[in-house]
Amino acid sequence: MNYSEFLKMGPEIVLVLALVVMFIADFVLHKSESKCKSLFSLMAVLMVVSLCGTFCTAASHPEPVSAFGGLYVVSPAVNVMKSILVFGTFIVVLMAQPWVEKTQRLAGEFYMLLISTLLGMFIMMSSGNFLLFFLGLETASVPLACMVAFDKWKQNSAEGAAKYILVATFSSGVMLYGISFIYAAAGTLYFDDVAAALSPLTSDHLPLCIMGLVFFFSGLGFKISLVPFHFWTADTYQGAPTPVTGYLSVISKGAAAITLAIILMKVFQPLVYYWEYMLYIVIVLSITVANLFAIRQSELKRFMAFSSISQAGYIMLAVVGNSQLGVAALTYYVLVYIVANMAVFTVINVVEQNNGGRTDMAAYNGFYQTNPKLSFLMTLALFSLAGIPPFAGMFSKFFVFMAAAEQGSAAAYFVVFVALVNTVISLYYYLLIVKAMYITKTDSPLPTFKSDLNTKVAMAICTVGVMLFGICSCIYEWIAAAGM
């Protein structure tokens, strides 16, 4: 065995080292009065180091790299997505600090779970074999369930975690069942070998492969919260601590989306005729059903849950074109979605921490009167999520529409048309929050409060991203170049 191949796993090695350092620091600082602040500073430094490491890896490897006989495979597009996910995790660490300080001595556990789930996502995205992919998926899922249940003394948190772990277990079983079908038809679990075996399929093997594809898609559809695999989302988002909800809505979704896109285009390319129409149906259902249910929500975290389901439909729209342009559009959409969605969740977290844990939409009535800056920044983020120009969300939607339309079929054009119509519907329900903050009058608006420095930095990063990621063409060009 050539141990030098481990050096090709640069981002994963950095995260493993970060996990070890955090474990030792948590042990050493166990009785320290400044434990939370010290661990936060260390976590922020570790995320910056990890971001630099993944960015340098993306820049220094313009060609795909494989290790361990094809078990581990990483492309430039995957390296770019890893950089984006670490960037998003850094924002989560910043916005979570006020909440982490209230967890007393559990800061170390939270940060270790965060690193562990990010490590699992990295392994999942870089896998070249279905078994390694599944191990990465479970490495990401189990710590996420612990994070959802972190506020264990709250009933909603325990309920949300129970629903998440039960549905995750069921979806993992369904996925393994699908992988067994694929193995029975192809005789291998390596992605490249499966794709080669599926190409000359006989009619006897075709039904087996289609069943495997459907079950595998169903398992990852749960991770991305696509309809009809979305039933856990609203309850889990409401019960989880707000920083964890933000992490679930963007980081976990982005990792699962890019993985599904790569596997569909790379492994199941010979079955594109079948999964393309399956994808059309799921996208239309996800965008439409989620938008209609979002209108009815009065609890803001449940509202953002259905918003995230709708956004998942837009993310998968990039896969319809079945091209490198689609991978670039998907990656860019995730980047823009991270800054916009995390800006909203940062405001929700600030309000929750300063208003007795309230997250209902009525709490934001008259918010502009007492907290105009936060209201304005949240409005910018909501406009970006809705796709209003000139914010970055408009450009990200344009690129996924363009990638889907590139397919050229009447069905693809119909899906794009449905997505455009639903964009108008989403604008309506995002404006409901804006209306509550600026127009709805109340005798007892939220009190004026000041955000801590970490929250201000997180909001500044998100706002700059919302304003500039669409205008600075170099960002999309960097992503597109990696996808070539």
N, C-alpha and C positions, 0 to 999 in steps of 0.2 A: 504494500500500500504506500502510495506517495503522499506523505503528510504535507507536502508543499501545496497541495490542492486546497487545503483549508484556507490558505491565504486569499483564494478567490472569493471567499465568503466574508469580505471585509465588513459590510454593514452588520451582518449577524454577529461577527466576532466582537465588534464594538458594543453591541447591545448585551452580549453575554458578560463582557467585562464590566459594563455599567451595572448590571444586575448584581454581580459579585461585590463591587464597590459599595453599592447602596445597602446590601445586606450587612457588610462589615460596619459601615457608618451607623446604621440603625442599631447595631449591637453595641458599638462603642458609646453612642450618644443616648443610650437607653434612659439614664437618670439625669440627663442634662436639662436645665430649665429652658434653654433655647433650642431644643431638639427640632421643633417644627421649622423654624427659620433656617437652621443649619442644613437640614435635609432638603428644604426647598432650594436653597442656594446651590447645593450639590446637584440636585436633580436638573436645575436650569443649566448648569455647566455641562452635565452629561448629555443633555439634549442638544446643546450647541455643538459639542464635540461630535455627537452622532450625526448631526446635520452636515457638518463639515466633511465627515467621513463618507457619507452617502453621496454628497455632492461631488466630492473628488473622485469617487468610484465611477459615478455617471460620466464625469468629464474624461477620465483616463481609460475607459473601456468603450470605444466607439463600435465595437463588434460584440456579438453574443459570446458569452463565456460559459463553458460547461465544466463540471468536475464530477469525480466518482462515477465515471462511465455513463454520464448523462443523467444521473440521479438529481444533480443540482444544475440548473440552467438559468442563467440570468441574461437578459437583453438590455440594451440601453434604455428602452421604454420602461422596463421594470425598475431600473436604477433611478430614473427620474421620478417614478411614482413613489419609491421609497423615500426620496428626498422630500417630496411633498407631504407624505404622511408624518415624517419626523417633524417637519415644520408645523403641521397641524397639531401634533402632540405637544410641541413646545407652547403653543397658544393655550391648549387645555391646561397645562401645568401652571401657566401664569394666572388664568382666570379662576382656577380651583383653589388658589392659595387661601383666600378668606374662609372658604369652607373647610379646608384641611386643618387650619388652625383651631377650628371648633371641634375637630375629632380627637383632640387631646393628643394621645401618644400613638395614634394609628397612622401617622404620616408615612412612616417607612413602609408599612404594609401596602398602602395605597400606591406609592411610587413603584414598589417592586411588582405589584400586579400590572401596573401600567406598562412597565418595560417588558414584562413577560408576554402580555397579549400583543404588543408591537413586534416582539421577536417571532411569535407564531405567525403573524401576518406576513412578515418578511420571508419565512420559510415557505409559506403557502404560495406566495407570488413567484418564488424562485424554484419551485419544484419542477422536475422533469419526469416524475413518476407519480402515479395516483396514490400510492401508499405514503410517500413523503408529503404529498399535498394534504392527505387526510390528517397526518400527524401535525402538520402546521396549523390546519384548521382547528383541531381540538386544542392545541396549545394556545390559540387565540381565544377560543370560546369559553374554556373553563375559568380562566382569570376574569373574563368579562362578567360571568355570572356572579363571581365573588364581588366584583365592583358594583354591580347593580344592587346587591344585598348589603352594601357597606353600611347604610343606615338601618341596621337590623332591628333597632328599637322602634322603627316606624312600620306600621302595618302595610302601607302601600309598597314600601321597599321590599319587604319579604314576599308579598304577593307578586310583585313584578319579577323578582328573581326566580320564584318558583315557576312562573309561566315561561320565562326565558329558558331555564334549564330543561324543563319538560319538552318544550317544542324543539330546542336544540338537540336533545337526545333523540327525539323521534326523527328529525330531519337528517341527523347523522346516520341513523339506521337505514333510512330510505336511500341515502347517498351510497352507503356501502353496498346495499342491495343492487343499485345500478352499476357500481364498479364491478361487482361480481358478474353481471351480465356482459359487461365490456370485456372482462378477462376471458369469459367463456367463448366469446366470438373471436377475439384477437389473439389469445394465448400469451399475452404480455400486458404489463402495466406501464411500460415506458411510453411517454407521449409520442415520440417520433415513430416508434414501432407500431403503436396502435393506429396512428394515422396511415402508415404504410399498409397495415393489414386490412383496414377498412376500405381502401381504395378498390381492390378487386373483389368485393364481397359478392357472394352468390345469394340468390333469393332465399336460401335456407337460413343464412345468418342475418339477413337484413332486419327481420322483426326483433331478433334478440338485441341487436345494436340500438335500434330505435327505443326499445324499452329501457336499456341502460342509459341512453341519452336523456330520456324523460325523467327518470329517477335522479340522475346526477344533477340535472338542471333544477329539479325541485329542491334538492338539498341546498344548493347555493342560492336559490331564490329566497329561501328563508333568511339567509345572512344579509341579503340586499333589501329585504322587506318588499318584495314584489308581490302584487296581488296574483293569486289567492293565498300566498304564503305569509301574509302580513298580520295575522290576527293577534300575535303577541305584542306588536309594536307599541300601540297606544298605552296599554297597561304598564309595560316595562318602562317606557319613557317617562310616564307620570310617576312611577314608584322609585326610579333610580335617582340618586343625587344629581342635581343639574349638571355639574361638570362631566359626570359619567354619561348622562343623556347626550350632551354635546359630542362626546367622544364616540358614542355609539352611532350617532347620526351622520358623522362625516368620515372618521378614520376607518372604522370597521367596514362601512359601506364602500369606501373607495378601494380598499384592499380586495374585497370580495368581487367588486365590479370588474376591476382590471384582470383578475384571475379568471373569471368566467369568460370575459372577452377573449383572452389569449387561448384558453382551452377550446372554445367553440371554433375560433378561426384556425387553430393549429391542429388540434386533435380530431375534431369532428368536421373538418372541412369537406370530406367526402359526403357527409350527410347534410350539407348546407340547405338543401331543398326542404328538409323536414324541420330543422330547428329554426329556420328563418320565419316560417309561418307561425310556429309556436311563439317565437319572440314577438311577432306582430301582435298577437292576441294578448300576451302578458303586458306589453307596453301600453296598449290602449286601455286595458282594464286598470292598470296601476295608476295612470295619469287621471283617468276619468273618475274612478271610484274614490280615490284619495281626495281629489278636489271637491267632490260633492260632500264627502263626510267632513272635510275640514271646515266647511261653511257652518256646520252645526255645532262646532266645538266652542265651549266657553272657558275651558281650562287650557292655559297657554301651552303647557308641555304636551298635552294631547293634541292640540292644534298643530304644533311643530312636528309631532309624530306623523300625522297625515300629510303634512307638507313634505316630510322626508320621503314618504312613500311615493308621492308624486314626483319628487326630484329623482328618485331611483328610476322611474320610468323614463325620464329625460336622459339620464346617464346611459341607460341601455339602448336608447335610440341611436347612439353612436355606433353600436355594434351592427345595426341593420345593414350598413353599407358593406360590411365584411372586407374592410380595407385598412391599410396603414393610416389613412386619414381618419378613420373611425377611432383607432387607438389613440391618436394624438388629440382628437376632439374630446374623447372620454377623459383623458388625463387632464387636459386643460379645464374641463367642466368641474372635475373634482377639486382642483386647485381653487377655482373661483367659489365653488360651493363651500369650501372650508372657511374662507375668510368671511363670507356673508353669513353663513349659518352660525359660526362661532361668535360673530358680533352680536347676533340676536341672543344666543344663550348666555353670553357674558352679561348683557343687560338683565336678563331673567335672573341670573345668579345674584347680581347686585341687589335687585329688588327683593328677592327671596331672603337674602341675608339681613336686609335692613327693614323688613316689614313682616316679621313673625312667620316666615315660611310661606306666605301667600304667593300662588302662581296663577290665580284665576285672572281672566282678562279684565274683569271689572275693577281690579286693583290698579289698572293703568288709566282709568278715567281721570282726565285732567292732569296727566303726568307731566305735560309740557309746562304747566304753570309753576311747578316746583323744581323740576329737573329738566330744563330745556336742552342742555347739551346731550344728555343721554337719550332724550327723545329724538333729537335730530340725528344722532348717529344710528339709532335703531331704525329710523325711517330710511336712511340711506341703504342699510343692509336689507331691509324688506323690499325696497325697490329693486335691488340687485337680484334677489331671489325671484322676483316677479318678472325679471327680464326687461326692465324699463331702461332705455338709453338715457344717458351715456355710460351707465354703470357696467361693470365687468360682466354681470349676469346676462346682459343682452348679447354680448359677444360670444359667451360660452354657449348660449342657446342657438345662436346663428350657426356656429361651427357644427353642433350635433345635428341640426336640421340639414345642413349642407352634406354632412357625411351620410345621413340616411337617404337623402335624395339622390346621392351618387349611385345608389343601387339601380335606379332607373325604372323599376317596375311600377305598375299601377297600384299595387298593394302598398309599396313603400311610400308613394306619394299620398295615399289615403291616410297612412299612419302619421305622416308629417302634418297633414291638414288637421287631423284630430288633435295633435299636440299643439298646433297653433291656436285652435279654438280654446283648448284648455288653458293656454297661457292667459287669455282674457279672463277666464273664470278665476284663475289663481290671483290675478291682480285684484279682483274684487275682495277675496277673503284676506289678502294681505293688507288691503286698505281698511279693513275692519279694525285692525290694531292701531293704524294711523288715526282713524276716526276717534277711537277711544282716547288716545293721547292728546289730540289737538282740539277736538270738537265737543265730545261728550262732557257735560258739566256735572260736577259733584260737589257736595258740601264738605267732603273730607278727602281731598286728594292725598297722595303719598307725601310724606314729609320730605323736605330738602335734605339730601345727604351727600357726603363726599366719598368718592371711591378711593380705594387704596392705590398705591403706586403700581402694583402688579396688574391690577385691573385696567388702569389707565394705559399701561404699555400694551396689554392685549387688545384693548379697543383701538389704540393708535395703529397697531399692525394690521388689524382687520379693516379699518377704515381706509388706510392707504392702499390695501389690496383691492378693496371694492372700487376705489376711484381710479387706480392706475393699471391694474392687471389687464384691463381691456384696451387701454390706450397704448401701453408700452408693447409694441409688436414683438420686441426681442424675446419676451417670455414665451409667447406662442411659437415663435420660430425655433427657440431652444427645444421645446417639447416636440414639435413636429420633426425636427432634425433627428431626435432620438428615436422616433417611431419609424424612420425610413429603413 
